[in-house]
């Protein structure tokens, strides 16, 4: 299976659920975005890592892990989002110490928070992106939406809700055609947290 490199676009505020956030990953050589609903602490940790100028007075848990790893010469080489089951993403952290490579299972939000701190690349498999990626139609539309999205990302303010990417009961009564229409509207509105939940409901049925 071929790996696809991803970059972090940032964190999008939910327009439908108070305190919810979606981490937006971009396909490097394409136009698809991969939204992942993340927990409060991880959202804050990722946002702080994205804003290089922000230095917490005491290390966050991911900063502590980085300090611990540096002290014992452990390097995070890369992060791979390797599985998607029932709307939940699973990831692996590829580490190296004394030229010995180790693979550690991790929640995707934790893995990405660490990847940022180690400047490590993030990858996923093509089949996961094919299943869960969201297309933005047309280059001009993509550029316009990206410009709008830039204004609402990477702000480490109030975060809430536990990590969950499950589609709620809200979408179970809709038909597939209605879900696809809702998905398109959510993407147009840049409500990626909502789009991720609709996408998961579609994936369950297809």
BALUMRO-431172 format. One line per field, with one value per atom (N, C-alpha, C): residue number from 1; x, y, z. Coordinates in nm, 3 decimals, decimal comma, always signed. Example, Ala and Ser with C-alpha at 12.3 -4.5 7.8 and 13.67 -1.06 7.14 Angstrom:
BEGIN
num: (1:1:1:2:2:2)
xx: (+1,319:+1,230:+1,320:+1,285:+1,367:+1,290)
yy: (-0,569:-0,450:-0,330:-0,225:-0,106:+0,003)
zz: (+0,780:+0,780:+0,780:+0,708:+0,714:+0,787)
//
This chain:
BEGIN
num: (1:1:1:2:2:2:3:3:3:4:4:4:5:5:5:6:6:6:7:7:7:8:8:8:9:9:9:10:10:10:11:11:11:12:12:12:13:13:13:14:14:14:15:15:15:16:16:16:17:17:17:18:18:18:19:19:19:20:20:20:21:21:21:22:22:22:23:23:23:24:24:24:25:25:25:26:26:26:27:27:27:28:28:28:29:29:29:30:30:30:31:31:31:32:32:32:33:33:33:34:34:34:35:35:35:36:36:36:37:37:37:38:38:38:39:39:39:40:40:40:41:41:41:42:42:42:43:43:43:44:44:44:45:45:45:46:46:46:47:47:47:48:48:48:49:49:49:50:50:50:51:51:51:52:52:52:53:53:53:54:54:54:55:55:55:56:56:56:57:57:57:58:58:58:59:59:59:60:60:60:61:61:61:62:62:62:63:63:63:64:64:64:65:65:65:66:66:66:67:67:67:68:68:68:69:69:69:70:70:70:71:71:71:72:72:72:73:73:73:74:74:74:75:75:75:76:76:76:77:77:77:78:78:78:79:79:79:80:80:80:81:81:81:82:82:82:83:83:83:84:84:84:85:85:85:86:86:86:87:87:87:88:88:88:89:89:89:90:90:90:91:91:91:92:92:92:93:93:93:94:94:94:95:95:95:96:96:96:97:97:97:98:98:98:99:99:99:100:100:100:101:101:101:102:102:102:103:103:103:104:104:104:105:105:105:106:106:106:107:107:107:108:108:108:109:109:109:110:110:110:111:111:111:112:112:112:113:113:113:114:114:114:115:115:115:116:116:116:117:117:117:118:118:118:119:119:119:120:120:120:121:121:121:122:122:122:123:123:123:124:124:124:125:125:125:126:126:126:127:127:127:128:128:128:129:129:129:130:130:130:131:131:131:132:132:132:133:133:133:134:134:134:135:135:135:136:136:136:137:137:137:138:138:138:139:139:139:140:140:140:141:141:141:142:142:142:143:143:143:144:144:144:145:145:145:146:146:146:147:147:147:148:148:148:149:149:149:150:150:150:151:151:151:152:152:152:153:153:153:154:154:154:155:155:155:156:156:156:157:157:157:158:158:158:159:159:159:160:160:160:161:161:161:162:162:162:163:163:163:164:164:164:165:165:165:166:166:166:167:167:167:168:168:168:169:169:169:170:170:170:171:171:171:172:172:172:173:173:173:174:174:174:175:175:175:176:176:176:177:177:177:178:178:178:179:179:179:180:180:180:181:181:181:182:182:182:183:183:183:184:184:184:185:185:185:186:186:186:187:187:187:188:188:188:189:189:189:190:190:190:191:191:191:192:192:192:193:193:193:194:194:194:195:195:195:196:196:196:197:197:197:198:198:198:199:199:199:200:200:200:201:201:201:202:202:202:203:203:203:204:204:204:205:205:205:206:206:206)
xx: (+0,085:+0,000:+0,088:+0,051:+0,133:+0,100:+0,203:+0,188:+0,167:+0,085:+0,060:+0,101:+0,183:+0,228:+0,120:+0,106:+0,007:+0,075:+0,015:+0,061:-0,054:-0,021:-0,123:-0,170:-0,297:-0,355:-0,385:-0,438:-0,465:-0,585:-0,649:-0,763:-0,883:-0,993:-1,114:-1,215:-1,277:-1,381:-1,507:-1,576:-1,705:-1,811:-1,894:-2,002:-2,133:-2,129:-2,253:-2,247:-2,128:-2,117:-2,022:-2,074:-1,994:-1,875:-1,755:-1,635:-1,570:-1,624:-1,565:-1,471:-1,368:-1,269:-1,235:-1,193:-1,147:-1,006:-0,918:-0,783:-0,789:-0,740:-0,746:-0,608:-0,599:-0,476:-0,492:-0,388:-0,390:-0,308:-0,357:-0,279:-0,174:-0,046:+0,061:+0,049:+0,031:+0,026:-0,116:-0,210:-0,349:-0,433:-0,564:-0,656:-0,743:-0,724:-0,810:-0,768:-0,867:-0,842:-0,893:-0,825:-0,863:-0,896:-1,024:-1,061:-1,072:-1,015:-1,019:-1,064:-1,175:-1,224:-1,131:-1,086:-0,988:-1,035:-0,969:-1,004:-0,951:-1,000:-0,969:-0,820:-0,759:-0,618:-0,530:-0,557:-0,476:-0,490:-0,610:-0,632:-0,548:-0,549:-0,469:-0,320:-0,277:-0,136:-0,089:-0,172:-0,137:-0,135:-0,236:-0,242:-0,121:-0,079:+0,038:+0,164:+0,174:+0,292:+0,292:+0,173:+0,165:+0,206:+0,170:+0,208:+0,343:+0,448:+0,584:+0,617:+0,552:+0,589:+0,532:+0,434:+0,370:+0,449:+0,493:+0,569:+0,497:+0,436:+0,369:+0,470:+0,428:+0,520:+0,574:+0,494:+0,537:+0,509:+0,590:+0,571:+0,439:+0,372:+0,254:+0,300:+0,207:+0,243:+0,326:+0,289:+0,364:+0,503:+0,514:+0,646:+0,733:+0,671:+0,742:+0,794:+0,711:+0,752:+0,871:+0,866:+0,976:+1,104:+1,094:+1,211:+1,268:+1,179:+1,219:+1,292:+1,234:+1,293:+1,430:+1,441:+1,570:+1,676:+1,638:+1,733:+1,788:+1,705:+1,746:+1,772:+1,795:+1,832:+1,732:+1,604:+1,498:+1,446:+1,437:+1,392:+1,264:+1,164:+1,045:+1,073:+1,075:+1,111:+0,991:+0,876:+0,756:+0,632:+0,519:+0,390:+0,308:+0,243:+0,161:+0,020:-0,078:-0,218:-0,250:-0,258:-0,255:-0,388:-0,489:-0,615:-0,731:-0,846:-0,970:-1,080:-1,133:-1,237:-1,353:-1,471:-1,592:-1,569:-1,501:-1,480:-1,367:-1,297:-1,184:-1,053:-0,963:-0,833:-0,732:-0,646:-0,541:-0,406:-0,310:-0,180:-0,064:+0,049:+0,174:+0,281:+0,360:+0,475:+0,600:+0,676:+0,798:+0,915:+0,976:+1,085:+1,217:+1,326:+1,458:+1,549:+1,621:+1,722:+1,836:+1,958:+2,077:+2,060:+2,002:+1,981:+1,885:+1,811:+1,708:+1,571:+1,490:+1,359:+1,251:+1,163:+1,051:+0,921:+0,812:+0,682:+0,589:+0,532:+0,447:+0,308:+0,206:+0,067:+0,032:-0,050:-0,089:-0,220:-0,290:-0,405:-0,350:-0,428:-0,382:-0,351:-0,434:-0,410:-0,279:-0,250:-0,123:-0,005:-0,020:+0,088:+0,122:+0,020:+0,043:+0,101:+0,055:+0,113:+0,262:+0,303:+0,445:+0,519:+0,456:+0,520:+0,558:+0,470:+0,500:+0,624:+0,635:+0,747:+0,879:+0,873:+0,995:+1,019:+0,933:+0,940:+0,940:+0,859:+0,852:+0,739:+0,758:+0,652:+0,535:+0,419:+0,296:+0,248:+0,215:+0,169:+0,039:-0,032:-0,143:-0,139:-0,218:-0,224:-0,328:-0,304:-0,393:-0,536:-0,553:-0,690:-0,766:-0,696:-0,761:-0,803:-0,714:-0,745:-0,859:-0,859:-0,968:-1,102:-1,099:-1,223:-1,268:-1,174:-1,210:-1,175:-1,099:-1,060:-1,179:-1,177:-1,284:-1,227:-1,289:-1,244:-1,300:-1,218:-1,264:-1,260:-1,374:-1,384:-1,328:-1,228:-1,177:-1,070:-0,959:-0,847:-0,885:-0,972:-1,006:-1,085:-1,178:-1,257:-1,170:-1,072:-0,981:-0,902:-0,848:-0,768:-0,852:-0,977:-1,065:-1,100:-1,131:-1,168:-1,048:-0,930:-0,811:-0,783:-0,807:-0,784:-0,878:-1,006:-1,102:-1,065:-1,017:-0,987:-0,871:-0,777:-0,657:-0,690:-0,804:-0,836:-0,886:-0,920:-0,981:-0,902:-0,774:-0,695:-0,588:-0,551:-0,432:-0,439:-0,557:-0,569:-0,590:-0,492:-0,502:-0,591:-0,722:-0,814:-0,899:-1,016:-1,096:-1,128:-1,096:-1,122:-1,212:-1,293:-1,381:-1,411:-1,481:-1,523:-1,410:-1,442:-1,344:-1,329:-1,217:-1,192:-1,297:-1,360:-1,461:-1,482:-1,488:-1,514:-1,635:-1,719:-1,836:-1,946:-2,019:-2,133:-2,247:-2,310:-2,416:-2,547:-2,648:-2,780:-2,842:-2,792:-2,846:-2,852:-2,756:-2,743:-2,792:-2,835:-2,871:-3,001:-3,087:-3,217:-3,212:-3,098:-3,087:-3,051:-3,095:-3,057:-2,914:-2,854:-2,717:-2,708:-2,805:-2,802:-2,811:-2,895:-2,906:-2,775:-2,711:-2,583:-2,476:-2,471:-2,372:-2,396:-2,524:-2,556:-2,518:-2,547:-2,508:-2,357:-2,284:-2,138:-2,085:-2,141:-2,096:-2,122:-2,240:-2,273:-2,181:-2,148:-2,060:-1,921:-1,871:-1,741:-1,744:-1,855:-1,869:-1,865:-1,929:-1,933:-1,807:-1,713:-1,589:-1,614:-1,724:-1,755:-1,701:-1,572:-1,505:-1,539:-1,574:-1,613:-1,744:-1,838:-1,964:-1,940:-1,854:-1,823:-1,764:-1,678:-1,616:-1,720:-1,819:-1,922:-2,013:-2,046:-2,129:-2,052:-1,925:-1,840:-1,835:-1,827:-1,820:-1,950:-2,064:-2,193:-2,202:-2,152:-2,151:-2,062:-1,944:-1,849:-1,910:-1,991:-2,052:-2,150:-2,211:-2,315:-2,262:-2,147:-2,096:-2,003)
yy: (-0,120:+0,000:+0,124:+0,220:+0,339:+0,441:+0,508:+0,610:+0,747:+0,829:+0,965:+1,061:+1,158:+1,256:+1,360:+1,396:+1,496:+1,614:+1,729:+1,845:+1,892:+1,963:+2,013:+2,149:+2,156:+2,284:+2,367:+2,301:+2,372:+2,312:+2,392:+2,348:+2,435:+2,370:+2,442:+2,437:+2,549:+2,553:+2,487:+2,416:+2,359:+2,468:+2,468:+2,566:+2,506:+2,377:+2,310:+2,259:+2,236:+2,178:+2,262:+2,317:+2,406:+2,333:+2,390:+2,333:+2,224:+2,189:+2,082:+2,141:+2,065:+2,109:+1,995:+2,030:+1,930:+1,966:+1,868:+1,885:+1,861:+1,957:+1,946:+1,912:+1,796:+1,754:+1,768:+1,816:+1,833:+1,726:+1,674:+1,588:+1,675:+1,637:+1,722:+1,736:+1,625:+1,629:+1,614:+1,678:+1,670:+1,774:+1,766:+1,867:+1,816:+1,690:+1,635:+1,680:+1,692:+1,724:+1,608:+1,584:+1,475:+1,537:+1,558:+1,615:+1,506:+1,534:+1,438:+1,513:+1,469:+1,531:+1,491:+1,591:+1,564:+1,617:+1,568:+1,606:+1,742:+1,789:+1,924:+1,946:+1,857:+1,876:+1,866:+1,767:+1,748:+1,865:+1,920:+2,036:+2,154:+2,175:+2,284:+2,260:+2,136:+2,103:+2,121:+2,079:+2,094:+2,242:+2,315:+2,458:+2,533:+2,500:+2,566:+2,531:+2,406:+2,366:+2,436:+2,461:+2,532:+2,678:+2,736:+2,875:+2,874:+2,882:+2,865:+2,966:+3,083:+3,188:+3,162:+3,074:+3,050:+2,946:+2,985:+2,894:+2,883:+2,769:+2,752:+2,766:+2,823:+2,840:+2,706:+2,602:+2,467:+2,374:+2,270:+2,183:+2,108:+2,106:+2,021:+1,876:+1,783:+1,641:+1,606:+1,659:+1,628:+1,692:+1,809:+1,871:+1,786:+1,734:+1,648:+1,522:+1,465:+1,347:+1,381:+1,499:+1,543:+1,561:+1,623:+1,642:+1,507:+1,417:+1,282:+1,211:+1,218:+1,152:+1,212:+1,344:+1,409:+1,364:+1,352:+1,314:+1,173:+1,085:+0,947:+0,914:+1,021:+1,005:+0,923:+0,946:+0,882:+0,985:+0,945:+1,035:+0,980:+1,066:+1,028:+1,055:+0,948:+0,959:+0,997:+0,937:+0,968:+0,915:+0,963:+0,918:+0,866:+0,750:+0,692:+0,668:+0,729:+0,699:+0,574:+0,460:+0,334:+0,260:+0,307:+0,232:+0,324:+0,293:+0,366:+0,264:+0,259:+0,162:+0,235:+0,226:+0,289:+0,436:+0,506:+0,649:+0,687:+0,588:+0,615:+0,587:+0,686:+0,671:+0,613:+0,523:+0,463:+0,500:+0,530:+0,574:+0,501:+0,507:+0,452:+0,561:+0,562:+0,652:+0,567:+0,604:+0,532:+0,603:+0,536:+0,594:+0,523:+0,592:+0,530:+0,568:+0,468:+0,491:+0,393:+0,446:+0,363:+0,281:+0,346:+0,285:+0,166:+0,153:+0,048:+0,115:+0,066:+0,127:+0,055:+0,133:+0,079:+0,143:+0,068:+0,119:+0,120:+0,236:+0,252:+0,295:+0,223:+0,261:+0,388:+0,472:+0,597:+0,647:+0,727:+0,799:+0,898:+0,921:+1,008:+1,149:+1,201:+1,336:+1,345:+1,244:+1,242:+1,229:+1,141:+1,118:+1,246:+1,320:+1,443:+1,552:+1,559:+1,656:+1,632:+1,505:+1,472:+1,495:+1,462:+1,484:+1,630:+1,719:+1,862:+1,899:+1,842:+1,877:+1,817:+1,708:+1,646:+1,684:+1,770:+1,804:+1,678:+1,582:+1,453:+1,456:+1,391:+1,388:+1,301:+1,331:+1,256:+1,192:+1,063:+0,990:+0,916:+0,883:+0,788:+0,702:+0,596:+0,510:+0,562:+0,536:+0,585:+0,539:+0,412:+0,361:+0,435:+0,483:+0,559:+0,697:+0,759:+0,890:+0,879:+0,768:+0,746:+0,733:+0,671:+0,647:+0,768:+0,840:+0,944:+1,085:+1,099:+1,232:+1,307:+1,438:+1,524:+1,609:+1,602:+1,681:+1,821:+1,915:+2,050:+2,066:+2,099:+2,094:+2,220:+2,200:+2,310:+2,389:+2,425:+2,496:+2,633:+2,708:+2,842:+2,836:+2,738:+2,721:+2,679:+2,589:+2,544:+2,660:+2,744:+2,858:+2,953:+2,978:+3,070:+3,016:+2,886:+2,829:+2,823:+2,794:+2,790:+2,927:+3,035:+3,170:+3,197:+3,155:+3,176:+3,094:+2,972:+2,881:+2,930:+3,002:+3,047:+3,133:+3,202:+3,294:+3,227:+3,097:+3,035:+2,916:+2,915:+2,798:+2,831:+2,729:+2,733:+2,832:+2,855:+2,945:+2,864:+2,864:+2,778:+2,840:+2,839:+2,893:+2,779:+2,809:+2,708:+2,588:+2,470:+2,346:+2,258:+2,175:+2,087:+1,960:+1,868:+1,739:+1,639:+1,514:+1,407:+1,364:+1,298:+1,255:+1,156:+1,185:+1,096:+1,133:+1,035:+1,062:+0,980:+0,945:+0,866:+0,957:+0,907:+0,983:+0,972:+1,085:+1,084:+1,037:+1,023:+0,980:+1,078:+1,201:+1,305:+1,261:+1,182:+1,150:+1,010:+0,931:+0,792:+0,782:+0,884:+0,878:+0,933:+0,987:+1,044:+0,935:+0,955:+0,864:+0,897:+0,807:+0,830:+0,956:+0,978:+1,097:+1,224:+1,218:+1,334:+1,356:+1,246:+1,257:+1,319:+1,278:+1,336:+1,485:+1,524:+1,665:+1,742:+1,682:+1,745:+1,759:+1,655:+1,658:+1,772:+1,786:+1,894:+2,030:+2,046:+2,174:+2,202:+2,097:+2,116:+2,159:+2,100:+2,139:+2,283:+2,318:+2,455:+2,555:+2,516:+2,604:+2,595:+2,506:+2,482:+2,433:+2,362:+2,300:+2,157:+2,144:+2,016:+1,913:+1,961:+1,868:+1,798:+1,875:+1,819:+1,729:+1,774:+1,696:+1,560:+1,558:+1,432:+1,332:+1,380:+1,292:+1,239:+1,326:+1,282:+1,181:+1,210:+1,118:+0,980:+0,976:+0,848:+0,770:+0,840:+0,773:+0,716:+0,792:+0,743:+0,620:+0,625:+0,513:+0,385:+0,398:+0,281:+0,210:+0,291:+0,235:+0,185:+0,234:+0,200:+0,079)
zz: (+0,000:+0,000:+0,000:-0,085:-0,098:+0,011:+0,058:+0,160:+0,095:+0,158:+0,110:+0,221:+0,187:+0,287:+0,311:+0,437:+0,477:+0,546:+0,534:+0,610:+0,699:+0,802:+0,894:+0,847:+0,813:+0,774:+0,898:+0,999:+1,124:+1,196:+1,277:+1,356:+1,323:+1,289:+1,251:+1,365:+1,391:+1,494:+1,441:+1,526:+1,488:+1,490:+1,384:+1,379:+1,432:+1,463:+1,505:+1,648:+1,700:+1,834:+1,918:+2,023:+2,108:+2,168:+2,152:+2,211:+2,130:+2,013:+1,932:+1,827:+1,793:+1,695:+1,601:+1,482:+1,386:+1,341:+1,345:+1,293:+1,143:+1,064:+0,919:+0,864:+0,798:+0,732:+0,582:+0,515:+0,370:+0,302:+0,190:+0,104:+0,034:+0,043:-0,012:-0,163:-0,233:-0,379:-0,431:-0,367:-0,410:-0,339:-0,361:-0,308:-0,195:-0,155:-0,052:+0,088:+0,174:+0,315:+0,399:+0,509:+0,600:+0,735:+0,766:+0,897:+1,003:+1,119:+1,230:+1,355:+1,413:+1,537:+1,651:+1,728:+1,832:+1,968:+2,072:+2,209:+2,248:+2,362:+2,408:+2,432:+2,510:+2,545:+2,422:+2,335:+2,217:+2,120:+2,109:+2,024:+2,071:+2,202:+2,257:+2,236:+2,257:+2,242:+2,098:+2,002:+1,860:+1,822:+1,868:+1,836:+1,890:+2,011:+2,069:+1,991:+1,944:+1,865:+1,730:+1,674:+1,546:+1,561:+1,674:+1,701:+1,772:+1,694:+1,748:+1,858:+1,853:+1,949:+2,088:+2,098:+2,227:+2,306:+2,423:+2,510:+2,644:+2,674:+2,804:+2,917:+3,030:+3,143:+3,196:+3,185:+3,225:+3,108:+3,090:+2,973:+2,976:+2,861:+2,846:+2,838:+2,842:+2,840:+2,717:+2,601:+2,478:+2,481:+2,545:+2,561:+2,654:+2,758:+2,853:+2,783:+2,699:+2,622:+2,532:+2,469:+2,383:+2,465:+2,581:+2,666:+2,712:+2,748:+2,790:+2,675:+2,555:+2,439:+2,405:+2,413:+2,385:+2,483:+2,610:+2,715:+2,691:+2,635:+2,614:+2,467:+2,389:+2,247:+2,167:+2,192:+2,114:+2,013:+1,889:+1,784:+1,720:+1,706:+1,630:+1,483:+1,404:+1,263:+1,176:+1,205:+1,129:+1,201:+1,156:+1,208:+1,091:+1,110:+1,004:+1,057:+0,992:+1,022:+0,941:+1,008:+0,936:+0,929:+1,005:+1,006:+1,037:+0,976:+1,003:+1,024:+1,146:+1,180:+1,247:+1,187:+1,243:+1,275:+1,187:+1,205:+1,298:+1,353:+1,444:+1,372:+1,375:+1,312:+1,411:+1,363:+1,444:+1,382:+1,468:+1,419:+1,486:+1,420:+1,474:+1,474:+1,581:+1,589:+1,562:+1,461:+1,428:+1,496:+1,594:+1,673:+1,642:+1,677:+1,659:+1,775:+1,825:+1,930:+1,907:+1,903:+1,877:+1,749:+1,648:+1,515:+1,518:+1,627:+1,637:+1,626:+1,533:+1,509:+1,589:+1,647:+1,723:+1,672:+1,677:+1,636:+1,757:+1,785:+1,903:+1,859:+1,907:+1,878:+1,954:+1,890:+1,955:+1,898:+1,977:+1,922:+1,819:+1,715:+1,607:+1,657:+1,745:+1,796:+1,873:+1,955:+2,029:+1,932:+1,834:+1,738:+1,662:+1,623:+1,547:+1,637:+1,761:+1,855:+1,872:+1,875:+1,888:+1,756:+1,644:+1,514:+1,496:+1,539:+1,530:+1,610:+1,729:+1,816:+1,768:+1,694:+1,640:+1,494:+1,439:+1,296:+1,210:+1,250:+1,180:+1,077:+0,964:+0,861:+0,904:+0,848:+0,877:+0,748:+0,755:+0,637:+0,668:+0,562:+0,572:+0,447:+0,447:+0,330:+0,232:+0,103:-0,002:+0,017:+0,062:+0,077:+0,187:+0,290:+0,397:+0,343:+0,266:+0,208:+0,108:+0,031:-0,065:+0,007:+0,123:+0,199:+0,279:+0,339:+0,435:+0,390:+0,281:+0,235:+0,177:+0,190:+0,138:+0,025:-0,092:-0,207:-0,203:-0,243:-0,271:-0,423:-0,482:-0,628:-0,693:-0,780:-0,860:-0,791:-0,863:-0,804:-0,750:-0,824:-0,779:-0,649:-0,644:-0,523:-0,407:-0,433:-0,328:-0,271:-0,359:-0,313:-0,231:-0,279:-0,207:-0,070:-0,061:+0,068:+0,162:+0,107:+0,192:+0,251:+0,170:+0,221:+0,338:+0,322:+0,431:+0,552:+0,530:+0,641:+0,724:+0,659:+0,730:+0,851:+0,847:+0,954:+1,080:+1,075:+1,192:+1,243:+1,215:+1,251:+1,354:+1,426:+1,510:+1,624:+1,677:+1,792:+1,917:+2,010:+2,128:+2,235:+2,212:+2,311:+2,365:+2,418:+2,486:+2,398:+2,448:+2,376:+2,462:+2,399:+2,475:+2,399:+2,461:+2,408:+2,399:+2,428:+2,419:+2,275:+2,243:+2,106:+2,062:+1,952:+1,894:+1,751:+1,664:+1,523:+1,479:+1,575:+1,542:+1,488:+1,386:+1,336:+1,437:+1,468:+1,567:+1,506:+1,594:+1,550:+1,453:+1,450:+1,364:+1,218:+1,174:+1,032:+0,996:+1,093:+1,063:+0,984:+0,993:+0,926:+0,783:+0,742:+0,607:+0,507:+0,382:+0,274:+0,231:+0,152:+0,104:+0,020:-0,065:-0,151:-0,066:+0,038:+0,128:+0,204:+0,246:+0,318:+0,231:+0,103:+0,011:-0,008:-0,013:-0,027:+0,100:+0,216:+0,343:+0,354:+0,307:+0,310:+0,226:+0,106:+0,017:+0,079:+0,141:+0,205:+0,323:+0,401:+0,517:+0,472:+0,363:+0,310:+0,260:+0,189:+0,140:+0,255:+0,367:+0,484:+0,570:+0,528:+0,601:+0,744:+0,761:+0,890:+0,885:+0,908:+0,886:+0,994:+1,112:+1,217:+1,178:+1,125:+1,078:+0,957:+0,866:+0,746:+0,781:+0,883:+0,924:+0,973:+1,048:+1,101:+0,990:+0,895:+0,782:+0,698:+0,674:+0,598:+0,663:+0,794:+0,865:+0,849:+0,851:+0,831:+0,689:+0,591:+0,452:+0,441:+0,505:+0,497:+0,556:+0,660:+0,722:+0,627:+0,541:+0,454:+0,320:+0,277:+0,144:+0,146)
//
